[in-house]
Amino acid sequence: MKSPQSIPAPASAQNNSATIAPIAAAEIGQPEWIRPGDARKIFGLGRTFCYGLIAEGKIRSVVLRKRGAKTGVRLLSVDSIRDFLHHAMERAEQ
């Protein structure tokens, strides 16, 4: 194992060009697709409500499954859920 003195400093530390600008939350770790159960944790929308929105075509989803399998994993588009919620807020404000 190398001693701490022999490990070079990162390039940003070497040229002292660090930034103090905040990093937007959407840039790091935001999923594009979530499972219906996670919609409750993230948006407060229950599974049954999400499946109803899928049936009405108000949010997008995809089912991933192996060829010939009866079951799979359903994923919901986070962007479509956000769009649905924004439109619902706009309708409520009118």
C-alpha positions as CSV (number, residue, x, y, z in Angstrom):
1,M,0.0,0.0,0.0
2,K,1.3,3.4,-0.9
3,S,1.8,6.1,1.7
4,P,-0.4,9.2,1.5
5,Q,2.6,11.3,0.4
6,S,3.2,9.2,-2.7
7,I,-0.4,9.5,-4.0
8,P,-0.7,12.5,-6.4
9,A,-3.3,15.1,-5.7
10,P,-6.3,15.4,-8.1
11,A,-5.8,17.8,-11.0
12,S,-8.3,20.3,-9.6
13,A,-6.3,20.5,-6.4
14,Q,-3.1,21.0,-8.2
15,N,-4.1,24.0,-10.2
16,N,-6.4,25.5,-7.4
17,S,-9.2,26.0,-9.9
18,A,-11.9,24.7,-7.6
19,T,-15.4,26.0,-8.0
20,I,-17.9,26.9,-5.4
21,A,-20.9,26.7,-7.7
22,P,-23.6,24.4,-6.4
23,I,-24.3,21.2,-8.2
24,A,-27.9,20.8,-9.3
25,A,-29.7,17.7,-7.8
26,A,-31.0,16.6,-11.2
27,E,-27.4,16.1,-12.5
28,I,-26.5,13.4,-10.0
29,G,-28.3,10.2,-9.2
30,Q,-31.8,10.9,-10.6
31,P,-33.3,7.8,-12.1
32,E,-35.1,7.9,-15.5
33,W,-37.2,4.9,-14.7
34,I,-38.6,3.6,-11.4
35,R,-40.7,0.7,-10.2
36,P,-44.4,1.4,-9.3
37,G,-43.6,0.8,-5.6
38,D,-40.9,3.5,-5.6
39,A,-43.5,6.0,-7.0
40,R,-45.0,6.2,-3.5
41,K,-41.6,6.9,-1.9
42,I,-40.6,9.5,-4.4
43,F,-43.9,11.1,-5.5
44,G,-46.5,9.9,-3.0
45,L,-48.4,8.0,-5.7
46,G,-49.7,4.5,-4.8
47,R,-49.2,1.5,-7.1
48,T,-52.9,1.2,-7.9
49,F,-53.1,4.9,-8.8
50,C,-50.0,4.5,-11.0
51,Y,-51.5,1.5,-12.8
52,G,-54.7,3.6,-13.4
53,L,-52.6,6.4,-14.9
54,I,-50.9,3.9,-17.2
55,A,-54.2,2.5,-18.3
56,E,-55.5,6.0,-19.1
57,G,-52.3,6.8,-21.0
58,K,-51.3,9.6,-18.7
59,I,-47.9,8.2,-17.8
60,R,-45.5,6.0,-19.7
61,S,-44.3,2.6,-18.6
62,V,-42.5,-0.4,-20.0
63,V,-42.4,-4.1,-19.0
64,L,-39.1,-5.9,-19.2
65,R,-39.4,-9.7,-19.4
66,K,-37.6,-12.6,-20.9
67,R,-38.9,-14.0,-24.1
68,G,-41.9,-16.3,-23.4
69,A,-42.1,-15.3,-19.7
70,K,-45.5,-14.3,-18.3
71,T,-44.2,-11.9,-15.7
72,G,-41.6,-9.2,-15.8
73,V,-40.6,-5.9,-14.3
74,R,-42.7,-2.9,-14.9
75,L,-40.8,0.5,-14.9
76,L,-42.4,3.9,-14.9
77,S,-40.9,6.9,-16.7
78,V,-40.0,9.6,-14.1
79,D,-40.3,12.3,-16.7
80,S,-43.9,11.3,-17.6
81,I,-44.8,11.3,-13.9
82,R,-43.4,14.8,-13.4
83,D,-45.2,16.0,-16.5
84,F,-48.5,14.5,-15.2
85,L,-48.0,16.2,-11.8
86,H,-47.1,19.6,-13.4
87,H,-50.2,19.5,-15.6
88,A,-52.3,18.5,-12.5
89,M,-50.9,21.6,-10.6
90,E,-51.7,23.9,-13.5
91,R,-55.3,22.6,-13.8
92,A,-55.7,23.1,-10.0
93,E,-54.5,26.7,-10.2
94,Q,-57.1,27.6,-12.9
